[in-house]
């Protein structure tokens, strides 16, 4: 049950409800990384991320590991969270959404989305009423 709560809070945070982080007290490094990545979904590089956080890549990776996370995991969650948000709030094609989220192919986006959320973008769209 506790893991489900964390998952729901994480999804809400990654969908843009950043106020949830304040409920936990101090801002974790992973939340700071998430915010930077969300503002630059398809273009952010690790060296740019490190420069914005004023730390070396090895320090960033070590601190994220201490929090149980990684740059790759955060980037994937941010991209999928944005994809979920766009699928629910726009009528954009899945291809356009996958592009906006920084995926090089719709099929990669679809597979990652299904792995993370348990259904494909098309299946999710079918559950959304007009």
N, C-alpha and C positions, 0 to 999 in steps of 0.2 A: 504494500500500500504506500509506503514512504517513497519508494522509487517512482511510483505513478504520479505522486504529488510533485516530485522534482521534475519529472518529464513534462507535466502540464505547465508548471511555472517556467520551465526552460522554453517551451514552445511559445508561450505568451511573451516572454522576454524577446525571443528571436523574431516575433511578429511585430515588434515595435513598441511593446508595452514596457519600456525601460524603467518605469517607476517601480516595478517589481524588485529590481536590484536594490533599491534604497531600503526595502523592507528587511533586507539581510544585514544592513549596517554598511560596513566599508565596501567599496567597489572592488571586486576581484579583478585581477589582471585579465582573466579570460573575458570579462564583460567589457573591459576597455578595448581589447583586441577585437571583440565582436562588433563594437560600435564603429571602429575604424574600418573594418572589413565591409560592414553594411553600407558605408558611405562610398565605397570604391569596389563594389562586388566583382567586377570583371578585370580590374586593373591593378589591384594591390599586390605588391611583391614583398617578400619577407624583409628585404633590406629597407624598403620604405617604411614598413611597419615598425621595424626596430628604430629607425630614425625618429619617427613620431613619438615613440615611447621612450626615447633616449636610453636605450640599452642595447647591448650586443645580442647577436642572434643566439649565442650559447646561453646567455642569461635568460633571454625570453623563453627559450625552449625548456630550460631547467625549471623556471618558475611556473610555467604552464603545466609541466609534468607533476610538480608538487600539488597543483590544483586538480590533477587527474585529467588533464586536457592536452591538446596540441593545436598548433596553428591549423593544420589540415582539418581536424575535427571541427574547430570553430568555423572555419571557412565553409565547410560542407553544411553545417547547421544553418549558417547565415544565408547561404544560397538556397537551401531547401525551404527555410522559413519564408524568404521572400517569394519563392515560387508558390508556396501554399497561400500566402496572402494574395498574390496576383490571380491565382486560380479562383479564389473565392470572391474577389472584388472587381474583376475585369472580365471582359469577354474576349480578351486577346487570345490569339491562337496559342496552343501549347508550344509550338515552335518559337514564336516571338517571346514567350515567357522564358523558355530555356535560354534563349539568347540574352535576354535582360539579366538573367541570373548568372551569366558567365559560363554557360556550358557550350562546348563546341558542337554538340549534337543533341537533337531531341531525344534520341534513344538513350543516351547516357543520362540525361536528366530524368527520363521516365524510369529507368532502372534504379537510380539512386533514390528517387522519390518513393518508389514502391518498397525498396529495402527499408527506408526510414519510417514511412507512414503506414505501410501495409496495404496500400492500394495505389493504382496508377493515377496519373493526373486525369485521364479520361473518366475513370471510375469515380473519382472525387467530383468531377463536374456533373456527373449524372445524379449525384445525391443532392446537388444544390438546386433548390426550387427557383423558378423565375419570379 
